[in-house]
Amino acid sequence: MFRRSILILLALGGLSACSDASDASEAPATAAAAPAAPTTFEYTESLSVDAIPGFPAKGVANGREIAIQAVYFQPRFDEWGLTLSTEALDRPTAVGGSADAESVNLSGLPQELGVGTYTHTIEQRGGGYFQIKKPDDPTRTTSWNTSTAYIVHITKWEVEPWNPEGSIFQDAGRASGKVVAVFRGNGNDFQNSWVAGTFEDAVVRYMGRPRWIPDPNAAE
């Protein structure tokens, strides 16, 4: 009887071990952690979302590092645009006016803008311009149009539609995400320049009725 009890206990122990091994083999594998965002950026025309650095957006303008003080989206003509400026906004619908302010102005973002990734390659025409200090007179700026590439990656888009009953200038909401834009130098007056990094709660605004919204007062 004693020997039989020992055999039963050994058998139960073996079943338990098999059950534990089976549970362990069926346990789901732990998902790999997402790679950390880069902490540096070097000029390149081959852009990717993963290569956008994790620091707040900043830039290099013709060899000089510039601090971005304001990021905002607003419609321009028949599309959305994005501006990253060295001039802070004193209110969401303020109109910038400093003669020495520099800004990256990206164009070609669709009317149906929202959470997602938007790209412009260096081979495409347009893409925006860099309002940059003049090489021969740094107290003034000039609109530098050159081959441009960008990625705008939006992770939050909390924006109200245009209100036809509201004021002409409207604070529409906020957006978050990250961006990289590069501007090809000409090997003479302008060097390769760029802006890259993250943005949190950037202003989204209407500075007048967007062109794609019908005018309710237009004659039929």
SVG drawing of the C-alpha trace seen along z (x, -y; Angstrom):
<svg xmlns="http://www.w3.org/2000/svg" viewBox="-28 -94 58 96">
<polyline fill="none" stroke="black" stroke-width="0.4" points="0.0,0.0 2.8,-2.4 4.6,-1.7 1.4,-2.2 0.9,-5.7 4.4,-6.7 3.8,-5.7 0.6,-7.7 2.3,-10.8 5.1,-10.4 2.6,-10.1 0.7,-13.2 4.0,-15.2 4.9,-14.2 1.5,-15.4 1.9,-18.7 5.4,-19.2 4.0,-18.4 1.2,-20.9 3.6,-23.7 5.9,-23.0 2.9,-23.1 1.6,-26.4 5.1,-27.9 5.4,-26.9 2.0,-28.4 2.6,-31.7 2.7,-34.6 6.1,-36.1 6.7,-39.5 6.5,-42.2 9.8,-43.8 10.1,-47.4 9.8,-50.1 13.2,-51.6 14.0,-54.9 13.8,-58.0 17.2,-59.3 18.9,-62.1 20.7,-63.7 19.9,-64.5 22.2,-64.9 21.2,-66.3 19.9,-63.6 17.4,-63.6 16.3,-60.0 13.8,-60.7 11.9,-58.2 9.6,-58.6 11.9,-56.5 14.8,-58.8 13.0,-61.9 14.7,-62.9 12.9,-62.9 13.8,-66.4 11.4,-69.4 11.7,-70.7 14.7,-72.8 16.7,-73.6 19.9,-74.5 19.6,-77.5 22.6,-78.0 24.9,-76.6 23.4,-78.3 21.3,-76.5 17.8,-78.1 15.3,-77.7 11.7,-77.0 9.3,-79.1 6.0,-78.4 4.5,-75.6 1.1,-76.1 -1.1,-74.8 -3.3,-77.0 -4.9,-76.7 -3.1,-78.4 -4.9,-78.7 -6.4,-75.2 -4.4,-73.2 -3.1,-73.1 0.3,-74.5 2.6,-74.1 4.9,-76.8 7.7,-76.4 8.9,-79.8 11.6,-81.4 9.0,-84.0 6.6,-83.0 2.9,-83.6 1.5,-85.9 -2.0,-84.4 -3.2,-81.6 -4.3,-83.9 -1.5,-86.4 0.0,-87.6 3.8,-87.4 5.6,-90.5 9.2,-90.5 11.6,-91.4 14.3,-89.1 12.1,-86.1 13.0,-82.9 10.5,-80.2 10.1,-76.9 6.8,-77.0 5.6,-73.6 2.9,-73.3 1.0,-70.6 -0.8,-69.1 -4.3,-67.9 -7.6,-69.5 -8.6,-66.3 -5.7,-66.7 -5.7,-64.5 -3.8,-61.8 -1.4,-60.2 1.9,-60.6 2.3,-63.1 5.4,-63.2 7.1,-65.2 10.1,-63.9 13.1,-65.9 12.3,-65.1 8.8,-66.7 8.3,-70.3 7.2,-72.7 6.9,-71.6 7.4,-75.0 10.1,-77.5 12.5,-78.7 12.2,-82.3 15.8,-82.6 18.3,-85.4 20.0,-86.9 23.6,-85.9 24.7,-89.4 22.4,-91.1 21.4,-89.1 19.1,-91.8 16.7,-90.9 15.2,-87.6 14.5,-86.3 12.2,-83.5 14.5,-80.7 12.9,-78.3 14.9,-75.2 14.5,-71.4 12.6,-70.4 11.7,-67.1 9.6,-66.6 7.7,-64.2 4.9,-65.4 3.7,-62.7 0.6,-63.7 -0.4,-61.6 -3.1,-64.0 -5.5,-66.2 -8.2,-67.7 -9.6,-70.4 -13.0,-72.0 -14.3,-72.7 -14.5,-76.3 -17.3,-78.1 -19.1,-80.4 -20.7,-82.2 -17.4,-82.9 -14.8,-85.6 -12.6,-85.8 -9.6,-84.5 -10.4,-81.3 -8.5,-79.2 -9.6,-75.7 -7.7,-73.3 -4.4,-71.5 -2.2,-68.9 0.8,-66.9 3.4,-64.8 6.8,-65.1 8.3,-66.6 11.5,-66.7 12.1,-69.0 15.3,-69.4 16.3,-72.2 19.0,-71.5 21.8,-74.1 23.2,-75.5 26.9,-75.2 27.2,-79.0 25.2,-81.4 23.0,-78.7 24.1,-75.5 22.0,-72.4 19.5,-73.3 16.8,-71.5 14.3,-71.5 13.4,-68.3 11.8,-67.1 8.6,-66.8 5.7,-69.2 3.1,-69.1 -0.3,-70.9 0.6,-73.0 -1.9,-75.7 -4.3,-74.8 -6.1,-78.0 -8.1,-79.6 -6.8,-83.0 -9.9,-83.5 -12.3,-81.1 -10.5,-78.2 -10.8,-78.4 -12.4,-74.9 -15.3,-76.0 -18.0,-77.5 -18.8,-81.2 -22.4,-81.3 -22.8,-84.9 -21.6,-84.2 -24.2,-84.9 -25.7,-81.7"/>
</svg>
